[in-house]
Amino acid sequence: VIAGEGDDFQKYRDLIGDSPLFEVHNRWISDEERAEMFRRSSVVVLPYTEATQSAVVPVAYNFSRPVVGTRVGALAECIDDGTTGFLVPPRDPESLAAAIVQILENDSLRLKMGMAGKQKLIRECSPEVVAQTTLRVYSDAIAKPHVEVQ
């Protein structure tokens, strides 16, 4: 399943042709559709060539899905290589395919990585953790003397 709105998708559509192996949704995906797609998935793959971050990673973790992503932008900070999924070099289809196949062929690895992602999400991004971090930042800012910039 390839889902989400993307630019210049026609070149990929040409590569896919009318293969029944691909389900393409090149458009905005509603929350309900997104949830169903994640429930149906075994692994989430982010073959980005550039990225600052991706909100897809925490959503995948929320559904206990491992993530295979490229080592670009902040993805390396979000994906714990070998624990919550795998990181591969960008523009390296062989490494990408090998990581996907490794997860798909090993049920216990897939489940273990999915659960590790869910635990990472709870540990680092739960409302309680975010609230405590925010309070700490505000407290530190208030406690420091103000410096005037001229």
C-alpha positions in Angstrom: 0.0 0.0 0.0 1.4 3.4 -1.0 -0.6 6.1 0.6 -0.5 9.9 1.0 -0.3 12.9 -1.3 2.9 13.2 -3.3 4.2 15.3 -6.1 5.0 14.0 -9.5 3.7 10.5 -8.8 3.2 9.7 -12.5 6.8 8.4 -12.9 6.1 5.9 -10.1 2.7 5.0 -11.5 4.4 4.2 -14.8 6.8 1.9 -13.0 4.0 0.1 -11.1 1.7 -0.2 -14.2 -1.4 -2.1 -13.4 0.2 -4.6 -11.1 -2.3 -6.1 -8.7 0.5 -6.1 -6.1 0.2 -2.4 -5.4 -2.6 -0.4 -3.8 -2.0 3.3 -4.5 -3.8 6.2 -2.7 -2.1 9.3 -4.0 -4.2 11.8 -2.1 -4.9 13.1 1.4 -5.8 10.2 3.7 -8.5 10.7 6.4 -7.8 9.6 10.0 -10.2 6.7 9.7 -8.5 5.4 6.5 -5.1 5.9 7.9 -6.0 3.9 11.0 -7.3 1.1 8.8 -4.2 1.1 6.7 -1.9 0.9 9.7 -4.0 -2.0 11.2 -3.6 -3.9 7.9 0.1 -3.3 7.7 3.0 -5.5 8.9 5.7 -3.0 8.5 5.8 0.7 7.7 8.4 1.8 5.1 9.7 5.3 4.7 12.1 5.4 1.7 12.6 9.2 2.0 15.4 10.9 0.1 15.1 13.9 2.4 13.1 14.7 5.5 13.3 16.9 8.6 11.1 14.5 10.5 8.1 12.3 9.9 4.8 12.2 11.9 4.3 8.7 10.3 6.9 7.1 12.7 4.9 7.8 16.0 1.7 6.7 14.3 3.4 3.4 13.2 4.6 3.0 16.8 1.1 3.7 18.1 -0.1 0.7 16.0 2.9 -1.4 17.2 4.4 -1.5 13.7 8.1 -1.7 13.0 9.5 1.0 10.7 12.1 0.7 7.9 13.3 4.2 7.1 16.2 5.9 5.4 18.9 7.5 7.3 17.9 11.1 6.5 16.9 14.1 8.6 15.6 13.2 12.0 14.5 9.7 11.1 17.6 8.4 12.7 16.5 10.0 15.9 13.1 8.4 15.7 13.9 4.9 14.6 16.2 2.8 16.9 18.1 0.8 14.3 17.7 -2.9 15.1 15.2 -2.2 17.9 12.1 -0.4 16.6 12.9 -1.1 12.9 15.8 -0.6 10.6 17.6 2.4 9.1 19.1 2.1 5.6 21.0 4.5 3.4 18.8 6.7 1.1 18.6 5.7 -2.6 19.7 2.1 -1.8 16.9 -0.2 -3.0 18.9 -3.4 -2.2 19.3 -2.4 1.5 15.7 -1.2 1.7 14.4 -4.5 0.3 16.7 -6.6 2.5 15.4 -4.8 5.7 11.8 -5.2 4.6 12.2 -8.9 3.8 14.1 -9.5 7.1 11.1 -8.2 9.1 8.4 -9.8 7.0 10.1 -13.3 7.2 10.5 -13.2 10.9 7.3 -13.0 12.9 8.9 -12.8 16.3 11.3 -10.0 15.2 8.4 -8.1 13.6 6.3 -8.4 16.8 9.3 -7.5 19.1 10.2 -4.4 17.0 6.5 -3.3 16.9 6.3 -3.6 20.7 9.6 -1.8 21.2 8.2 1.1 19.0 5.0 1.2 21.1 7.1 1.3 24.3 9.4 4.0 22.9 6.3 6.1 22.0 4.9 5.7 25.6 8.3 6.4 27.2 9.2 9.5 25.1 6.0 11.0 23.8 3.1 10.3 26.2 1.1 13.3 27.3 2.6 13.0 30.8 6.2 13.0 29.4 5.5 16.0 27.1 3.9 17.9 29.9 6.8 17.3 32.3 9.3 18.3 29.7 7.4 21.5 28.8 7.1 22.4 32.5 10.8 21.9 33.0 11.7 24.1 30.0 9.4 26.9 31.3 10.7 26.6 34.8 14.3 26.8 33.5 13.5 29.8 31.4 11.8 31.6 34.3 14.7 30.8 36.7 17.4 32.2 34.4 18.1 36.0 34.5 17.0 37.9 31.5 19.7 39.1 29.1 19.0 42.2 27.1 19.9 42.0 23.5 21.1 45.3 21.9 
